Amino acid sequence: MYRMNKVLQAKLKNLPICPGVYFHKDKDGEIIYVGKAAILKNRVKQYFRNTRDMDIKTKALVAEIADTDWVETESEIDALFLEAEMVKRYMPKFNILLRDDKSLIFVRIDMKNNWPFISFTRNPADDGAEYFGPYYNAFAVKKALRYLRKIFPYYTKFPGSDPVKNRLDLDDHLGLSPIGMTSDEYKANLRKLVSYINGNRKTLINELERDMKTAAKSQDFEMAAKVRNKLFNLRELQRRIMFGDKEFLDISKDEALRDLTDLLGLSKIPIRIEGYDISHMSGTNVVASMVVFTNGVSDRGEYRKFKTHTDKNDDFYNMHETITRRLSEKNLKSWGKPDLVLIDGGKGQLDAAIKARDERGMQAIPFIGLAKRDEQIVIANLNGYTKSVKQPLQGLSLQSEKMAELEGYATKSDDFTLINLPKATHIIKLLQRIRDESHRFAVSYHTVLKRAKQTSGLLDEIPGIGPKTRSKLIRKFGSMRGIKAASEADITALVGPVKSRLVINHTQTV
């Protein structure tokens, strides 16, 4: 029988009877395991009732538990997706030790295909497809997507180059396959599904409501009825299975956000944190990413990407342009203000970003950087740190007591302060997660542009194929590989028989 301390014993009496995610911690407050539960009260107490029948690894976990915290969610699926996000951020040692690799799963969608299909894999490949995950309960994820398939029909295997010619199967009769849709309509439908998975539920519902009103206004009542049914089913699904974990995360329970607020002397917990990174290849196809973490969890529906107006092999210039555009009056009105901005990089990138911010008159928004080499938090224009004096133009005041508690230290120069914290602190793990996500998003956009440019370059060599035709081919097939794989009928339907023959003859020689 496990003997828990009195503080934990009293705390567990308040466990709720609802789904959620729980965090087991050791005596130093380090999160050592993150788990999900259909009923928090029942699941968490199981760890402390009888250890006799537990395996050796679980017994080792229980022996180290000194404290437990939890976050309530509105559904089991909320808990599923929130658990995945928290494990990716904190990488608790017992999640890695106890994890069964057979249960780890990713959702794969290749949107570059004419007829994308949804599949599941345990080993994501570098094949240009989109992967969502990892998720730690394959059964629950597959069940959730089965529900969503009734609202947003999709294929589970490649239907061939012309699905209309296929014989109808059971999925078709049940309305689970996108029968009657064109390739473009099907992709638009699939993008709505992806938007829902990414937690962009409210925007999607608003969009469907607009579509329904537009169809009704144009007296297309059949279409209006279809959209109305989707809305009804979505709202029913909201009450049972939901993906928007960020909307229900109790930020007061998030140690990373609380520690970050206390360390930097922020006036409030940063609900919206934006991360920025630049990606290019020797100054070509220069792009920037803006990722958003709401209440400490990635908010993919709020992500934005920027293509710089001028290609320059100068990250400082590119960062300055990006922040200038982000803080324009139009974007501030559309996206709101961030509570904290994280720049991927050191002093130079941060300085360029702050100059752009100040030129926009947004000095009250705190900006920090994260230097890659030593994972140092970079703060500009901080002349020492005290317990009470604030830098009004930065909204920051480094707290010496919190620094000591976290076992960190600061080094100062004339213009910058570098904060060195242990890599295991929740603050560093959160900032790394934001930085890595901004880097991933920037690189993925840069890769898309680079491939499009390469494809466009090859198409430029075809006599008789102009820019409009090239644009059509790229939008439709995505890449030269996609054009090569397309059937003659598909290319002819897009550009006509004469240009189709020119394209096919050329692709056969390259």
Secondary structure, DSSP 8 states (H G I E B T S, - for coil): -----HHHHHHHTT--SS-EEEEEE-TTS-EEEEEEESSHHHHHHHTTT--TTS-HHHHHHHHH--EEEEEE-SSHHHHHHHHHHHHHHH--HHHHHH--GGG-EEEEE-TTSSS-BEEEESS--SSS-EEEEEES-HHHHHHHHHHHHTTS--BSS---S-GGGS---HHHHTT-S-TT--HHHHHHHHHHHHHHHTT-HHHHHHHHHHHHHHHHHTT-HHHHHHHHHHHHHHHHHHHH----GGGT--GGG-HHHHHHHHHHT-SS--SEEEEEEEEEETTEEEEEEEEEEETTEE-GGG-EEEE-SS--S-HHHHHHHHHHHHTSHHHHHHH---SEEEEEBSHHHHHHHHHHHHHTT-TTS-EEEEETTTTEEEEES--S--SS--BTTTTB---HHHHHHTT-EEEE-SSEEEEE--TTSHHHHHHHHHHHHHHHHHHHHHHHHHHHHHHHHHHHTSTT--HHHHHHHHHHH-SHHHHHHS-HHHHHHHH-HHHHHHHHHHHTT-
